[in-house]
Amino acid sequence: MFREWLSVHYPERGDKVMSIVRQIRNGRDNDPDFFTRMKPGGVWADLFRARFRLACKRAGIGKAGFELDCSQFQRPDLSGQMQLI
């Protein structure tokens, strides 16, 4: 499906994109193995990882800079039907 979408919308780039996907997936379009399909490898994967981490750092994503506030929590009444408001 992705290959078809590429050929329709970006026909001049499709072969290059699929080549990069195959390099990340050890020569295959897809990796159906359970423990490896979400862990791409190779030079391209390392480059994508580094770029993603840098973008997160610039955007301030991933910092544990907030605290949870439980003061507004009200324990539900278990004697009957719960209220929506």
SEMARKOL-890169 format. One record per residue (C-alpha): residue in three letters; x, y, z. Coordinates in steps of 0.1 Angstrom, whole numbers, plus 5000, padded with zeros to 4 digits. Layout:
% residues N
 voza    X    Y    Z
  ALA    X    Y    Z
...
//
This chain:
% residues 85
 voza    X    Y    Z
  MET 5000 5000 5000
  PHE 5028 5024 5009
  ARG 5047 5015 4977
  GLU 5015 5022 4956
  TRP 5010 5056 4974
  LEU 5046 5065 4967
  SER 5043 5057 4930
  VAL 5011 5079 4927
  HIS 5023 5109 4947
  TYR 5061 5108 4944
  PRO 5070 5087 4914
  GLU 5104 5103 4911
  ARG 5114 5094 4947
  GLY 5097 5060 4952
  ASP 5127 5039 4943
  LYS 5150 5059 4965
  VAL 5126 5057 4995
  MET 5120 5020 4991
  SER 5158 5015 4988
  ILE 5163 5032 5022
  VAL 5134 5011 5037
  ARG 5151 4979 5025
  GLN 5185 4990 5040
  ILE 5169 4996 5073
  ARG 5150 4962 5072
  ASN 5180 4940 5061
  GLY 5170 4939 5024
  ARG 5132 4934 5029
  ASP 5103 4958 5025
  ASN 5089 4946 5059
  ASP 5102 4927 5089
  PRO 5074 4904 5102
  ASP 5096 4891 5131
  PHE 5081 4899 5165
  PHE 5111 4913 5183
  THR 5129 4930 5155
  ARG 5101 4947 5134
  MET 5101 4978 5156
  LYS 5139 4980 5159
  PRO 5154 4991 5126
  GLY 5191 4990 5122
  GLY 5219 5004 5100
  VAL 5232 5038 5092
  TRP 5199 5052 5081
  ALA 5182 5041 5113
  ASP 5209 5057 5134
  LEU 5206 5089 5114
  PHE 5168 5090 5119
  ARG 5172 5083 5156
  ALA 5198 5111 5160
  ARG 5175 5136 5141
  PHE 5145 5126 5162
  ARG 5163 5130 5195
  LEU 5176 5164 5184
  ALA 5141 5175 5174
  CYS 5127 5164 5207
  LYS 5154 5182 5226
  ARG 5148 5214 5206
  ALA 5110 5211 5212
  GLY 5115 5204 5249
  ILE 5097 5170 5246
  GLY 5107 5142 5270
  LYS 5116 5164 5300
  ALA 5099 5153 5332
  GLY 5090 5188 5342
  PHE 5055 5183 5355
  GLU 5039 5170 5387
  LEU 5006 5152 5390
  ASP 4978 5169 5410
  CYS 4955 5145 5428
  SER 4938 5171 5449
  GLN 4908 5173 5425
  PHE 4901 5136 5427
  GLN 4868 5126 5443
  ARG 4862 5090 5454
  PRO 4831 5076 5437
  ASP 4801 5068 5457
  LEU 4797 5030 5456
  SER 4761 5029 5470
  GLY 4744 5033 5436
  GLN 4748 5047 5401
  MET 4776 5071 5396
  GLN 4767 5107 5386
  LEU 4780 5122 5354
  ILE 4786 5157 5369
//
